[in-house]
């Protein structure tokens, strides 16, 4: 395993979210094994790797949705599984996990789906009332506009395309007060121009909040073009954790292995990745 030089023994600067010796099992099989990673507050990181590498499991674990089988986990400076239930609930309100396919009720209106990002800070009565009379439709409209979906505010979710559903899920994030953004293949259903624009919006929002952004991506070009640090996962383990300039074709070929075959070619540099992405826009 190749790791970047560090000052804390893991990934460098003082970590606000970290895991060490982490193991997560499903039915006795390890989905993650002996993981050691650390993320500084405000850092933006891309997680890449083949299908089944453990990317979704890692994000769910960081979101406190999965309890590790072994190892240490600290999220936003707290050890979640040592907290009382009330404090764990409060911590989860500071996290936002966006799955690849956001779970949007078919008959729900888009405005309510976006306003669901406010639920952690609303009372039960406020949440129910907003289903009938959306509490802040103007804010939901503004969030949708940042993903070019402002014309979908009162549409039913079952009328949306896959890419539109993904962007509604991202607009929901903007309504939250999260300080840790955990995004699982958030632009997989978008064309290159929309994918780039969506990631730029998310990165700007994270920067404005001082929030940490961790994104899993299958698009290596996009990861190289937009993120300064890349973590490569394979078979539930970290293969590399490096600045993008140190992520070589050889490392990527090792990461993806036979899955890519002889036709696999990647940009030789972040600059080339950005140039290739620009040609697609």
Long-range contacts (C-beta under 8 A, 24 or more apart in sequence): 1-237, 1-238, 1-239, 1-240, 2-239, 2-240, 2-241, 2-242, 2-251, 3-238, 3-240, 3-241, 3-242, 4-229, 4-241, 4-242, 4-243, 4-246, 8-38, 10-36, 10-37, 10-38, 11-37, 11-38, 11-39, 11-241, 12-38, 12-40, 13-40, 14-40, 15-39, 15-40, 15-74, 16-40, 16-41, 16-76, 16-77, 16-212, 17-62, 17-74, 17-75, 17-76, 17-77, 17-180, 17-212, 18-72, 18-73, 18-74, 19-61, 19-62, 19-68, 19-71, 19-72, 19-73, 19-74, 20-71, 20-72, 21-70, 21-71, 21-72, 22-61, 22-68, 22-70, 22-71, 22-72, 22-73, 23-68, 23-69, 23-70, 23-71, 24-54, 24-57, 24-61, 24-66, 24-68, 24-69, 24-236, 25-69, 30-69, 30-236, 31-57, 31-236, 32-57, 32-58, 32-61, 32-68, 32-236, 32-237, 33-235, 33-236, 33-237, 34-71, 34-237, 35-71, 35-236, 35-237, 35-238, 36-238, 37-231, 37-238, 37-241, 39-212, 39-214, 40-212, 41-179, 41-210, 41-212, 42-206, 42-207, 42-210, 42-211, 42-212, 43-212, 43-213, 43-229, 44-203, 44-206, 44-207, 44-212, 44-213, 44-214, 44-215, 44-227, 44-228, 44-229, 45-213, 45-214, 45-215, 45-227, 45-229, 45-230, 45-231, 46-215, 46-216, 46-217, 46-223, 46-226, 46-227, 46-229, 46-230, 46-231, 47-214, 47-215, 47-216, 47-217, 47-230, 47-231, 47-233, 48-216, 48-217, 48-218, 48-220, 48-223, 48-230, 48-231, 48-232, 48-233, 48-255, 49-232, 49-233, 49-234, 49-239, 49-255, 49-256, 50-234, 50-255, 50-256, 50-257, 50-259, 51-218, 51-259, 53-233, 53-234, 53-235, 53-236, 54-233, 54-235, 54-236, 54-237, 55-184, 55-216, 55-233, 56-99, 56-100, 56-184, 56-216, 57-236, 58-216, 58-233, 59-97, 59-182, 59-183, 59-184, 59-214, 59-216, 60-97, 62-95, 62-180, 62-182, 62-214, 63-92, 63-95, 63-97, 63-182, 64-88, 64-91, 64-92, 64-95, 65-97, 75-180, 76-179, 76-180, 92-120, 93-120, 93-121, 93-177, 93-178, 94-177, 94-178, 94-179, 94-180, 95-178, 95-179, 95-180, 95-182, 96-173, 96-176, 96-178, 96-180, 96-181, 96-182, 97-182, 97-183, 97-184, 98-169, 98-170, 98-172, 98-173, 98-181, 98-182, 98-183, 98-184, 98-186, 99-169, 99-184, 100-166, 100-184, 100-185, 100-186, 100-188, 101-162, 101-165, 101-166, 102-165, 102-166, 102-168, 102-169, 102-172, 104-157, 104-160, 104-165, 104-168, 104-169, 105-157, 106-156, 106-157, 106-158, 107-156, 107-157, 107-158, 108-156, 108-157, 109-134, 109-153, 109-154, 109-155, 109-156, 109-157, 110-140, 110-144, 110-149, 110-152, 110-153, 110-154, 110-155, 110-156, 110-157, 110-160, 110-168, 111-137, 111-140, 111-141, 111-153, 111-154, 113-157, 113-168, 113-172, 114-140, 114-143, 114-144, 114-168, 114-171, 114-172, 114-175, 115-139, 115-140, 115-172, 115-175, 116-172, 116-175, 117-171, 117-172, 117-173, 117-174, 117-175, 117-176, 118-175, 118-176, 120-176, 120-177, 121-177, 139-175, 140-171, 140-175, 143-171, 143-172, 143-174, 143-175, 144-168, 144-171, 146-171, 146-174, 146-201, 147-171, 147-197, 147-198, 147-201, 148-194, 148-197, 161-189, 162-189, 163-189, 163-190, 163-191, 163-194, 165-189, 166-190, 166-198, 167-194, 167-198, 170-198, 170-201, 170-202, 173-202, 173-205, 174-205, 178-211, 179-209, 179-210, 179-211, 179-212, 180-211, 180-212, 180-214, 181-205, 181-206, 181-211, 181-212, 181-213, 181-214, 181-215, 182-214, 183-213, 183-214, 183-215, 183-216, 184-216, 185-216, 185-217, 185-218, 186-215, 187-217, 187-219, 187-222, 188-218, 188-219, 192-222, 192-277, 192-280, 192-281, 193-280, 193-281, 195-219, 195-222, 196-222, 196-225, 196-226, 196-277, 196-281, 199-226, 200-226, 220-252, 220-266, 220-273, 221-266, 221-267, 221-273, 221-276, 221-277, 222-273, 222-277, 224-266, 224-267, 224-269, 224-270, 224-273, 224-274, 225-270, 225-273, 225-274, 225-276, 225-277, 244-270, 245-269, 245-270
